Amino acid sequence: MKHYFHPISRAVTTHWMLTELDVDHEQVEVDFRSGDGRTAEFLSINPMGKIPTLVDGDVVVTESAAICAYLADRFPEKGLAPPAGSRERGKYYRYLFVPGTTLEPMFTFDSLKIVDYPANSVGFGDMERCLATIESMTPETAWVLGDQFTAADVVFGGLLDFAVQTGWLQSPGAKVSAYVQRIKGRHAYKKSHDPAWR
Ligand SMILES: N[C@@H](CCC(=O)N[C@@H](CS)C(=O)NCC(=O)O)C(=O)O
């Protein structure tokens, strides 16, 4: 497996996932800031020219959450996903999808100070609803599925961690702060997040 990566990018999330799994892979550094992502060779793999990108034999997986979900299923013995077809899978999918489809676009709009848009037809609604969603979805249990740490924590917890660090999420409540601290306390998180990068 090849993991196209840069240490200051969303690929840190998939790097963390690979570190949690502790599986063999080749790390290919793509300096997207100096145009490495725009070469014909890389665009033939991912036409978005973006990282993270995972290549597993003849399978190309893009999008951070999709890569984390794919890897969890690819290595079921590592226990980072609830069984396919189980009811827990519904909750798991929700936590995998809400960061990229709803929360991140809202934070991006907010940081760009875009306020004039139709909130009832835009998928992420408005900040008030997103903050209520974060507060409601953040677990009081150790992880989103209770005692079992899964790829959903990498994706959802990873976004909350990033949002707190960047100030996207100002004044997080006690529950969110405690969950982010649990995330940061994981061995694989520490191993994959070099403090010098941030
Ligand atoms: N939705 C994508 C976003 C990936 C993304 O935007 N990656 C940035 C780095 S953080 C990138 O590769 N930018 C280079 C470019 O757009 O040319 C994901 O979650 O994987």
The ligand as an SDF file (V2000), in Angstrom:
LIG
                    3D

 20 19  0  0  0  0  0  0  0  0999 V2000
  -11.8470   16.2450    1.2910 N   0  0  0  0  0  0  0  0  0  0  0  0
  -10.4500   15.9000    1.2270 C   0  0  0  0  0  0  0  0  0  0  0  0
   -9.6250   17.1660    1.3080 C   0  0  0  0  0  0  0  0  0  0  0  0
   -8.1550   16.9140    1.0490 C   0  0  0  0  0  0  0  0  0  0  0  0
   -7.3850   18.2110    0.9380 C   0  0  0  0  0  0  0  0  0  0  0  0
   -7.9440   19.2980    0.7400 O   0  0  0  0  0  0  0  0  0  0  0  0
   -6.0420   18.1050    1.0230 N   0  0  0  0  0  0  0  0  0  0  0  0
   -5.2000   19.2730    0.8610 C   0  0  0  0  0  0  0  0  0  0  0  0
   -4.1250   19.2610    1.9370 C   0  0  0  0  0  0  0  0  0  0  0  0
   -4.8170   19.3960    3.5620 S   0  0  0  0  0  0  0  0  0  0  0  0
   -4.4780   19.2170   -0.4910 C   0  0  0  0  0  0  0  0  0  0  0  0
   -4.0690   18.1500   -0.9070 O   0  0  0  0  0  0  0  0  0  0  0  0
   -4.3310   20.3680   -1.1510 N   0  0  0  0  0  0  0  0  0  0  0  0
   -3.6200   20.4700   -2.3820 C   0  0  0  0  0  0  0  0  0  0  0  0
   -4.4290   21.1020   -3.4950 C   0  0  0  0  0  0  0  0  0  0  0  0
   -5.6220   21.2960   -3.3660 O   0  0  0  0  0  0  0  0  0  0  0  0
   -3.8280   21.3480   -4.5450 O   0  0  0  0  0  0  0  0  0  0  0  0
  -10.0830   14.9050    2.3330 C   0  0  0  0  0  0  0  0  0  0  0  0
  -10.6930   14.9630    3.4050 O   0  0  0  0  0  0  0  0  0  0  0  0
   -9.2020   14.0670    2.1380 O   0  0  0  0  0  0  0  0  0  0  0  0
  1  2  1  0
  2  3  1  0
  2 18  1  0
  3  4  1  0
  4  5  1  0
  5  6  2  0
  5  7  1  0
  7  8  1  0
  8  9  1  0
  8 11  1  0
  9 10  1  0
 11 12  2  0
 11 13  1  0
 13 14  1  0
 14 15  1  0
 15 16  2  0
 15 17  1  0
 18 19  2  0
 18 20  1  0
M  END
$$$$
